[in-house]
Amino acid sequence: MCTKPSTTSQDLPQPFLDRLQLILPPNSYQQCLQTFYREPQTTFRVNPLKTNTTDLQQELDSAEFTPTALPWKTDAFTIPAHQRRALTENAACRQGRLYIQNPSSMIPPLILEPQTDEWILDLAAAPGSKTIQLAGMMDNQGKISAVESVRSRFFRLKTNLETYGATNVQTYLKDGTKVWKQCPELFDRVLLDAPCSSEGQFNTHHPSSYAYWSAKKIREMQRKQKRLLFSAVQCLKPGGILLYSTCTFAPEENELMIHYILDKFPDTLSVEKINLPLDNVQEGLVQWQDQKLHPDLGRAIRILPDGPMEAFFLCRLKKIRSTHQ
């Protein structure tokens, strides 16, 4: 059962908690609720563009850090909370040999599975966490086009790519919703880690994480996501793979987005099953409130927060025929 203090029960918006109870099974809801009241854990992954796991472990050991490898990703680690500040000030972090990132955020590139001879589109790329991971998985081969529409975030993206040694990336300060007009069916794979209401990052130790949450915010995000997802599908080659992800629970931003795009392009996209070696995974919803959704949405997944991992939604789509006929 949830052990949160009753005096903090109203820290999180009650409408959010009411919705969450409708999204999650009862036992998952209680476990999830506990994570909102814990201090967030610090995790990082090795940047293979600058070092390797063995060398980085030796470097951190010599600096008296005590990292613990994730059981499902041996080049990613957690460290005790009291070591976080020292890690951010360590040369390995400042010089780009490691990247501090939540484990759930590492999963979309793994599911996208970029190949070294492909052209990848990252349609909402800043600050570059997944772009850099894609470049590392591709060993800086092939091509990545990274798009960001917000000027300040765009320059942060460029700085991060340089710091972490991602040289196969071309950056574009563009509105991602319009990219398809210049690049119809050009890319082998598309990553759309969509801007969202960020419910998966809510934490009572950081009230700013949920200070601006509202049903209106969800609707605003939904409108933006629809336009980006439409663009992503139009940019993708027939036979290509699209990975859609968010760090939120809201079905309006997750399953309903996929339901929308499957309806928009009938017989054009197939939802591929995602298999992960994790216990904290829930199948996608096939009904939300009174609305029945596309039955294939059960192949999507929602990662439930468990302490190290934040909430995430992922859906992998294959484009089975052209949208430009």
N, C-alpha and C positions, 0 to 999 in steps of 0.2 A: 504493500500500500504506500501511497505517497506520504512522505514524512515532512513535507514543507510546513513551516510554522503557520498556524491559522492567522496570525496577525499580518501576514503578508499575502493573504489570499486574494486581496484586491489590487495587488501591484500590477498584475497583468489585466488588460481590458476584459471585462466579463463577457462581452459579445464574442470576443476571440475564443475564450475558453468554451463558450456554449457551442460555437461552430466546431471546435476541435473535437468535442465529444461526439459530434455527428460523423466526423471523418474517420476517427480511429476506433478500433474495438476497445471495450472497457479496460482490459488488462494493459493494452498498449497505451491507452490514454494516461493511466496512472503512472506508468514508467516514464512516459514522455514528460509529464508534468514535473517530475522531480528534476529533470535536466535543466529546466528554466531557472532553478534556484541554486544551482551549483556554479562555482567559478569556472569559466570556460577553460578547457585544457589547451595546451600549446602543442601543436604538431608541426612537423616540417618534413620535406622530402629532399632527397639528394638531387642536385642539378647535374645530370650526366654531361652537360655541355661544358662543365668546368672541372669536374672531379668524378670520383667513383665512390661507391659505398664504403669500401674498405679504408680508403685514404681519409674520407671525411670522418668516419668513426674514430680513426686514430687521432685525427686533429682535435676532435671534440673530447676524446678521452684525456688527451694531454692538457686540455684546458679545464679538466675536472667536471665536465658535464656528464650526466648519467642518462643517455637516451635509451628508450625501449622501443624495439622494432614493432610495427603493426603486424599482427599474425597473417594478414592477407596481402600485405605489400611490404616486402623486406627492405625496400629503399626509402621507407617512410617511418618516422619515429615520433614518439611523445617524450616530453621532458617534464619534470616536476614544475609546478607553478612558480616556485621561488626562483627558478633558473631562467624564466622568460626574458627578463630585462637584460641579463648578462648575455643571453644568446643573441638578442637583437643588436648588441654592441660588439659582438665578436666579429673578427675579420671574415670568418666563413660566411656569415650572413651579409655583412656589408659588401663583400666582394662577389657575392652571387654564387657561392658554392652550395648553399642550401636555400630553400624557399619555404618560408613559414606559410602554411596553408592548411585549412581544415581537411581531414581525410575525405569527407563527402565531396568536397570540391575537386578532389583528384580523380573522381570516378568518371565524369563525362568524357574526358579524352580517352580513357581506357576503353569505354564502350564504343566510342567513335572508331577506334582502331585505324588511325592514319597510316598510310604506307609511304615508303620513302620516295616513290616515283609519282606521287599524286599532288594535285593542287587542292588545298584546303581553304575554306572560307570560315573565318571566325567573325560572326556578324555583330557581336556586341562585346568587343574584346577587352576593354579596359577593366582592371588595371594590368591585365596580361598574365594572370596566374595560369590559365589553361592554354593560352597561346604559347607561353614558354614551355609548358609541359608537352604540348604537341611538337614543338621544335625539337625537344629532347628525344621524344619517341621516334622522330624522323631523322635523328642524327644530323640535323641542319641540312638535310637533303629535301628534294621536292620544293614546293612553294606553299607558303601560307599568306593569305591576304587577311589582314586584321583591320576591322572597321570599327570606328568609334565616332559618335556624333557630338559628344560634349568636349569642347576645346580643352578645358583643364585636365580632364581624364585622358584625352588623347596624348597630351605631352607627358603625363605620368606613364602611360603605356610605352611610349617611345623610350623613356629613360629606363624603365624596367627591362625592356628587350635588350638594350645595350648593356646594362649591368649584368644580366644573366647570360649573355652570349648567344642570343637567338638571332642568327644571321640570315636565315631563309625566310624572314618575314618582311613583307611590304605593308606599311601602315597607310591608312586612308582616313582623313577627317571628313566623314560623310554621314549622311542620314541613311542608316541601314535599311529603312523601309523602301528606299528608292534604288538600291544597288542592282536589283534584278533588271531594271530598264537598260543599264549599261552592260550587264553580264548575264544574259539569259542562258541558262543551262550550261554553264561554263565549268563548274567545280565538281570534283570527284566526291568530296565530302563536305558537309556544312555543319559547323557547331553553332547552335543558338542557345547560349546560356543567357536566358532572357532577363532583362531588368524586371524586378518583381517587388512584392510587398515585404519580402525578407523575413517572413514569420519564423523560419527555421533558425534565425539568429537571435531571437528574443531571449533576453537573460535579465533577471531582476537585479543583478550586480551592475548592469549597465542600462538604466531606465531609458536612455536615448534610443536604445534598440527598438523600442515599441512606442515611443512617445507620439509618433505621427500615424500610428495604425488607425485605419477606419475602413468601413465598407466602401466608402467613396474612393479610398486609395486603391483598393482591390479593383474597382471598376476602371480607374484611370490606367492601372497597369495592364488590365485586360485589353483595353483599346490599343495600347502600344504594342503588346505582344501579338495581337492579331495581324497588324501590319508587318511586323518583323517576320512572323512565321510565314505569311504569304510570300514575302520577298525571298526567304530562305528556300522555300520549295521551288520557286521560279528560277533561282540561281543554280539549282542542283541538276546535274546530268541525269538522264535516264539510266537506271542501274546504280545510281549513287546512293549514299547514306547520309541521312540527316539525324543529328542528335539534338533533341530539345530538352532543356533542363531549366529548373528554377530552384531557389532555396526557400520555397514557401510551401505551406500546407494547402492553401486555398484551391479547391477544385476548379474555381472559375479561371484560375491562371494556369492550371495543369491539364486535367482530363478534358475540361470543356474547350481548351485550346485545340487539343488534338481532335476532339469530336468535330469542332468547327472546320479544321483543315481537311479532314477526311470527307466531310460533306461538301466542302468547296471544290475539291478535286476528286470526284468519285472514280473508283477503279484506277486510281493513279498511284496511290501510296499504300504500302502494307506495313503494319505494325509488327516489328520483330521482337521476339521474346528476349528478355534480358535475364541472364543468369549470373548471380553474384554469390561468392562464398561467405555470406553474411547472414546472421540470424535476425537482424533488425530491419527486415525488408517486408513491406506490405504490397500486395498486388494493387494495380491501379483500380480505381472505382469504375464500375459499369453503370452506376446510378448515383445521382446527386439530388437529394431532396426528392422532388416529384418528376425529375427528368431522367429518362432512360438514355444511356450513352452507348456509343458503338461497342459491341461486345469484345472487340479486339483490344480495348483499353485495359483489359485484365493482363495484357502482356507488358504494359508499362509498370514501373515500380515507384514506390515512395519509400525512401530511406528514412527511418525513424530515429530521432536523436537518442543516443545512448551514453552520452558523456563526451568521449572524444569526437563523435560524429554529430554534425548538425543535420537537420532535416533537409532532404533534397528530393526532387521529383525528376525522373528520367524517362524519356520515351525515344526509342530508336525506330526510325522510319526508313523504308527503302522505296525509292521512286521507280515504279515498274513500267511507266511509259511517260512520254513527253507531255508537258503541259502547254506546248506551243504549237500544237497541230491545228 
